[in-house]
Amino acid sequence: MYDVIIIGGGVSGAACARELSRYQASVCVLEKEEDVCCGTSKANSAIVHAGYDAVPGSLMAKLNVKGNEMMEQLSKDLDFPFRRIGSLVICLNEEDMPGLEELYERGMENGVPGIRIISGEEVKAMEPNITDSVYAALYAPSAGIVCPFNLNIALAENAYENGVEFQFDTEVEDIVKLDEGYELHTSRGTYQARYVVNAAGVYADKFHNMVSEEKIHITPRRGDYCLLDKSAGNHVSRTIFSLPTKYGKGVLVTPTVHGNLLVGPTAIDIEDKEGTNTTREGLDEVISKAGQNVKDLPMRQVITSFAGLRAHEDGTEFIIGEPEDAKGFIDCAGIESPGLTSCPAIGEMVAELLRDKMGLEKKENFIATRKGILDPDTLTKEERAELIRKEPAYGNIICRCEMITEGEIIDAIRRPLGAKSLDGVKRRTRAGMGRCQSGFCSPRTMEILARELGVNMADITKSGGTSRLVVGTNKDRL
Ligand SMILES: Cc1cc2nc3c(=O)[nH]c(=O)nc-3n(C[C@H](O)[C@H](O)[C@H](O)COP(=O)(O)OP(=O)(O)OC[C@H]3O[C@@H](n4cnc5c(N)ncnc54)[C@H](O)[C@@H]3O)c2cc1C
């Protein structure tokens, strides 16, 4: 029997796992996919929100501001990309000023540092491509951008390094209450734990409702995006938001930490918890709304589109804690935006709650830092030459768009909780994320995966399960 089982390896589950790994406890993460970061954590705006949106006093507000504060040190400790670039909420006319002022007031109450309302002229000086009709804006210097994949992977790798077990391709199907703890029936056998953390994203209502009579309901709220080429990455230097509506923060335009430009998302309520396909209507909406605040957007530079699902709970609040009637079951549910921002604080809150309940002692040998995959671009010419001399794989470019070397791909596969699929390599290294969207590098990355994992090319998948890429051979001799 484990002390704690965490359902889900997204940012919430991984952050809980990492924070729990500070303590002397046996912890296991059960993930239905073949890797971490396969749910909502891989498809979002990647903004580290400042914290002026959430209702003052709410858990969302508290954990957003705290998570934002924690992110910088965490990015240093765990070596993932984060940049504090600031954000602007654009107000286009005087009539909308009360909405902007309300956000400012909320920000002040929530303790957001440095926010202020600035004039249209000031905005234009900061962002030359902002619409000429800008009237004013709410400027939040503490907002930032992060690499969501590396945040999630870094948290999981560090948790693993500190003794947390991860079981992939393991779908939790049923939960049964025992005299002490819970039994989890999965697609790969039965697991028992004294405590369960429910971090199952859009499925968190399903597990909560299995153990509690106080039912919750999560609606998958889809957000469609267009990602633009790096040639458009400097079009704005901060995250540009519209005034929020009851469906969320509206269509934003933002640079990404890797130098692309991201435009989106929509907010469309759907029923299918796996419905991450984009739709024509959704993308048309993104394109039509994107130009409201930013002029001359080079939409011909779109290199891909994608969609993510917000886990929208009816109460629009994070549900974190133990239901009255399900002792030992800790929810981490309704983690919609700003969940990515809040995850360091969510992990801390859940771990402290369990520490107090279980009387956990700190580990003496907790490893607080982790090193990411070496990016040869960060080296001097001489250092790079030396690296290639020692390890020639760093001289072999596999992904030409993102200039990713064989050395980086090998590292992604061999490191703890390493990549097992094409998407796993992509999320860890960016191989395949560039302009050609893996047109050139897929077969070469597959060859490396097959060689490193000691399997056949035909067994390499895009993202685990049945997503095989090679379905047969051609030119077979009869
Ligand atoms: C369009 C959009 C934009 C967003 N933008 C931002 C933003 O800019 N900033 C921000 O802070 N937040 C943002 N968010 C919110 C943020 O992405 C989420 O809050 C966060 O990623 C949720 O992480 P999670 O770990 O709770 O869920 P997930 O990442 O979905 O992880 C849940 C995991 O549970 C697993 N799982 C589910 N069922 C089972 C099962 N039966 N057995 C085993 N495993 C299971 C899944 O496979 C998945 O890996 C956005 C979200 C969306 C959709």
The ligand as an SDF file (V2000), in Angstrom:
LIG
                    3D

 53 58  0  0  0  0  0  0  0  0999 V2000
   -7.2790   27.1290  -23.6270 C   0  0  0  0  0  0  0  0  0  0  0  0
   -6.5680   27.1560  -22.3080 C   0  0  0  0  0  0  0  0  0  0  0  0
   -5.7370   28.2000  -21.9710 C   0  0  0  0  0  0  0  0  0  0  0  0
   -5.0950   28.2470  -20.7350 C   0  0  0  0  0  0  0  0  0  0  0  0
   -4.1920   29.2180  -20.4910 N   0  0  0  0  0  0  0  0  0  0  0  0
   -3.5820   29.2650  -19.2870 C   0  0  0  0  0  0  0  0  0  0  0  0
   -2.6090   30.2500  -19.0270 C   0  0  0  0  0  0  0  0  0  0  0  0
   -2.2200   31.0100  -19.9100 O   0  0  0  0  0  0  0  0  0  0  0  0
   -2.0970   30.3300  -17.7790 N   0  0  0  0  0  0  0  0  0  0  0  0
   -2.4950   29.4960  -16.7890 C   0  0  0  0  0  0  0  0  0  0  0  0
   -2.0460   29.6680  -15.6700 O   0  0  0  0  0  0  0  0  0  0  0  0
   -3.3650   28.4890  -17.0330 N   0  0  0  0  0  0  0  0  0  0  0  0
   -3.8910   28.3570  -18.2590 C   0  0  0  0  0  0  0  0  0  0  0  0
   -4.7610   27.3530  -18.5350 N   0  0  0  0  0  0  0  0  0  0  0  0
   -5.0740   26.3900  -17.4930 C   0  0  0  0  0  0  0  0  0  0  0  0
   -3.9920   25.3320  -17.3330 C   0  0  0  0  0  0  0  0  0  0  0  0
   -3.5510   24.8500  -18.5830 O   0  0  0  0  0  0  0  0  0  0  0  0
   -4.5770   24.2010  -16.5050 C   0  0  0  0  0  0  0  0  0  0  0  0
   -5.1080   24.7460  -15.3180 O   0  0  0  0  0  0  0  0  0  0  0  0
   -3.5660   23.1460  -16.1190 C   0  0  0  0  0  0  0  0  0  0  0  0
   -2.8080   22.7240  -17.2220 O   0  0  0  0  0  0  0  0  0  0  0  0
   -4.2960   21.9730  -15.4980 C   0  0  0  0  0  0  0  0  0  0  0  0
   -3.3680   20.9940  -15.1410 O   0  0  0  0  0  0  0  0  0  0  0  0
   -3.8790   19.6450  -14.4920 P   0  0  0  0  0  0  0  0  0  0  0  0
   -2.6790   18.8760  -14.1330 O   0  0  0  0  0  0  0  0  0  0  0  0
   -4.8760   19.9420  -13.4510 O   0  0  0  0  0  0  0  0  0  0  0  0
   -4.6910   18.9160  -15.6730 O   0  0  0  0  0  0  0  0  0  0  0  0
   -4.1110   18.0910  -16.9270 P   0  0  0  0  0  0  0  0  0  0  0  0
   -2.9200   18.7060  -17.4950 O   0  0  0  0  0  0  0  0  0  0  0  0
   -5.2730   17.8690  -17.8410 O   0  0  0  0  0  0  0  0  0  0  0  0
   -3.6650   16.7230  -16.2920 O   0  0  0  0  0  0  0  0  0  0  0  0
   -4.5890   15.7340  -15.8790 C   0  0  0  0  0  0  0  0  0  0  0  0
   -3.9520   14.3990  -16.1380 C   0  0  0  0  0  0  0  0  0  0  0  0
   -4.7800   13.3770  -15.6150 O   0  0  0  0  0  0  0  0  0  0  0  0
   -4.7030   12.2840  -16.4820 C   0  0  0  0  0  0  0  0  0  0  0  0
   -5.8710   11.4410  -16.2760 N   0  0  0  0  0  0  0  0  0  0  0  0
   -7.1640   11.7520  -16.5380 C   0  0  0  0  0  0  0  0  0  0  0  0
   -7.9540   10.7090  -16.2740 N   0  0  0  0  0  0  0  0  0  0  0  0
   -7.1650    9.7210  -15.8130 C   0  0  0  0  0  0  0  0  0  0  0  0
   -7.3980    8.3920  -15.4010 C   0  0  0  0  0  0  0  0  0  0  0  0
   -8.6130    7.8420  -15.4480 N   0  0  0  0  0  0  0  0  0  0  0  0
   -6.3600    7.6540  -14.9810 N   0  0  0  0  0  0  0  0  0  0  0  0
   -5.0910    8.1600  -14.9750 C   0  0  0  0  0  0  0  0  0  0  0  0
   -4.8230    9.4090  -15.3940 N   0  0  0  0  0  0  0  0  0  0  0  0
   -5.8390   10.1850  -15.8070 C   0  0  0  0  0  0  0  0  0  0  0  0
   -4.6610   12.9180  -17.8520 C   0  0  0  0  0  0  0  0  0  0  0  0
   -4.1650   12.0540  -18.8550 O   0  0  0  0  0  0  0  0  0  0  0  0
   -3.7710   14.1110  -17.6140 C   0  0  0  0  0  0  0  0  0  0  0  0
   -2.4280   13.8370  -17.8870 O   0  0  0  0  0  0  0  0  0  0  0  0
   -5.3610   27.2410  -19.7920 C   0  0  0  0  0  0  0  0  0  0  0  0
   -6.1800   26.1660  -20.1420 C   0  0  0  0  0  0  0  0  0  0  0  0
   -6.7400   26.1000  -21.4020 C   0  0  0  0  0  0  0  0  0  0  0  0
   -7.5240   24.9090  -21.8110 C   0  0  0  0  0  0  0  0  0  0  0  0
  1  2  1  0
  2  3  1  0
  2 52  2  0
  3  4  2  0
  4  5  1  0
  4 50  1  0
  5  6  2  0
  6  7  1  0
  6 13  1  0
  7  8  2  0
  7  9  1  0
  9 10  1  0
 10 11  2  0
 10 12  1  0
 12 13  2  0
 13 14  1  0
 14 15  1  0
 14 50  1  0
 15 16  1  0
 16 17  1  0
 16 18  1  0
 18 19  1  0
 18 20  1  0
 20 21  1  0
 20 22  1  0
 22 23  1  0
 23 24  1  0
 24 25  2  0
 24 26  1  0
 24 27  1  0
 27 28  1  0
 28 29  2  0
 28 30  1  0
 28 31  1  0
 31 32  1  0
 32 33  1  0
 33 34  1  0
 33 48  1  0
 34 35  1  0
 35 36  1  0
 35 46  1  0
 36 37  1  0
 36 45  1  0
 37 38  2  0
 38 39  1  0
 39 40  1  0
 39 45  2  0
 40 41  1  0
 40 42  2  0
 42 43  1  0
 43 44  2  0
 44 45  1  0
 46 47  1  0
 46 48  1  0
 48 49  1  0
 50 51  2  0
 51 52  1  0
 52 53  1  0
M  END
$$$$
